[in-house]
Amino acid sequence: MSVKIRLQRHGKKQKPFYWVVAADARSKRDGKYLEKIGTYNPNTNPATIELNLDSAVKWLHNGAQPTDTAKAILSYKGALLKHHLDGGIRKGALTQEQADAKLAAWLDAKAGKVDAKKEGLTKAQADAKTKALKAEKEVNAKRLASAAQADAIAAATPAVEEEVEEAPVAEVEAATEEVTEAPVADDSSASEQAEQTPEA
């Protein structure tokens, strides 16, 4: 039986969450597994990975083959390095203390990189937030200035608007008088034409 270390999908639609499992290569993706050795959540930035290092290394020693993604996860958490150092211990190239020191130094460096990335992300988010707040303040200031200017113009020109409103009313009344007179003349000429046409 060949064993693979692979991801088993859980979670919901558009929000995947994976278990890192050691499973028979013939079993289904989300089917039976031999042991759960960790979890992987890609929805966070950076991704959240929890891994039982000793179980992962035990399965690697027993010949389990990781898939590409699982191999990247094991490398990220130091399981492949521990497996490699254990091989050096078996050959006699390293002592257990030297291997442990190398692994601890590597894990500290990795944790420093991850923390630096998290700080960079939080700083970028804070900068974006302050920039958006500043832009919103500028827009509000412009809006208030334009409203104050419109109020000043409205306060300065009320007399002019009243004169303008009175003039069109007089023009409209004169125009309606002309319109009412014109159709009367047209009706009389039309009736005269109607009387002349039957005689002809």
N, C-alpha and C positions, 0 to 999 in steps of 0.2 A: 504494500500500500504506500503510494507516494503522498506525502503531506505537503500542503502549501500554506504559507502565511499570506493571508489576503484580507480584503475588506469585505464586510457584510453590511449592506445598506439598511439603515433604519431611518427614523425621522418621518417627515411628511413631504408633500409635494412642494417643490422649489426650496425646501429646507432640509437638505440631506444631513444625516448623522451616521457615522460609520463605527462599527466595532472592528477591531483588528483581531482576527481569529486564526488559529491553526486548525485546518480542516482537511479532510480527505479530498484529493484533487478531483474525484469523481462526483462529489456531492454538489448540490445546487448552490448557487451564489448565496442565497439567504436560508439555506437548509441546515442540516446537522453540522456541528463543528466539534472538534476535540477539546479545545480550550480557548477561552476568551483571554487575550493578553493585553488588550488596551482599547482605547477609544480615540476617534479622530473627528473633530468638529470643524469643517471648513467655513462655517458661517461667520466666524469671528476673524478679526484682523489684528495680529497674526493668528493663524489657525491654532486651535487648542488641541494638544495631543497629550494623552495620558497613556503611559506604557509601563507594563511590568517588565523591567529590564531583565531580571533573572529568568523569567519564563520564556521571553523571546530568545535569549541566548541559549537556553536549554534546548529549545526546538531547533535552533540553527545548528547546535552540536549534533543533534540527532538526524540531521540531513534534510530538514524542511526547506523548501525553496520559496522565497518570497516573490510575489508579483512585483512589477515595476513600481507601482505606487507604494506598496508595503515596504519595498526595499528603501525607497526614499524616506519613508517615515522612520524605519529602523535606523537609517544612517543619521537622520536629524536628531534622534534621541540617544545615539551613541551605542546602540546594540551591536551594530556591525563592528565598531571599533573594539568593544569588549570581546566579541567573538574572535577577532584577529589577535588581540593581546593574549587571550587564553590559549590560542594556538602557539604563540611564542613561549608561553610558560611550559606547555607540554614538550616542546622541543628543547627547552633548557636555555633559551636565549635570554629570558627575563625571569626575575623572581616575582612572586605574587605582590610584594610591596611596590616594586617598580611599576608593575602593570596598574595597580590601584592608583598610584601617584599620577601616572600618565592620563588615566581615565578621568580622575578628579580635575586635573588641570584643563583637560579638553572640555569637560562639562561646565567648569567655571567660565571659560572663554565663550562657550556657546550661550550661556545664560546672560553674560554681559552683552553679547550681540542682540539677543532677543529684547533685553531691557532697553537698549539704545533705540531699537526700532519702535518699541512701544512709546518711549518718550518723544521720539520724532513725530509719531502719528498724533499724539495728544497735543503737541505743540502746533502741528499743522492745523488741527481742528480748532484750536484756540485762536490762531491767527485768522483763519477763515471766518470765525464767529465775530471777531473784532472788526474785520474788514466789512462784513455785511452790516454790522451795527453802525459803523461810520457812514456807509453809503445810505442807509436808511435815515440817519440824522440829517444828512445833506439834502435828501429828497424832501423831508419834512420842513426843513428851513426854507427851501425854495417854494414849497407850497404855501407856507405862512406868509412869505414875502409877496407872492403874487396875489394872495387873498387881501393883504393889507393895501396893496397898490390898487386893486379893484375897488375896495371900499373907499379909498381916497378919491378915485375918479368919480364914483357914484355920488359922493358927498359934494363934489365941486360942480357937477352938471345937472342938478335937478330942475333949475329954472329953464334951461335950454330945452330939456325934454318936454316940459309942459307947453312951451310955445310951438314946438314941432307937432305935438299931438293936436293942438287946436287948429292949426292950419289945414291938415288933411280933412278934418270934419267939415269945414266950410267948403272945401273943394268937392267933397263927395256929395254934399247937399246940392250944390250948383249943377253937378253932373247929372244927378237924378232928375232935376227939373227939366234939363234939356232932353233927356231920354224919354220922359213922359210926354213931352210936347211932340217929339219927332214921330212917333208911331201914329198919332192921331192924323197928321197930315198924310202919311203914307196910306192909311185906311181910306180916306176920302178919294185920293187919286186912284186907288185900286178899284173902288166902287164905280167911279166914273168910267174907267176902262171897261169894266164888266158890263155897264149899260150900253156902251158903244158897240161892243162886239156882236150882240145879237141882231142889231139892226142891219149890220153889214152882212 
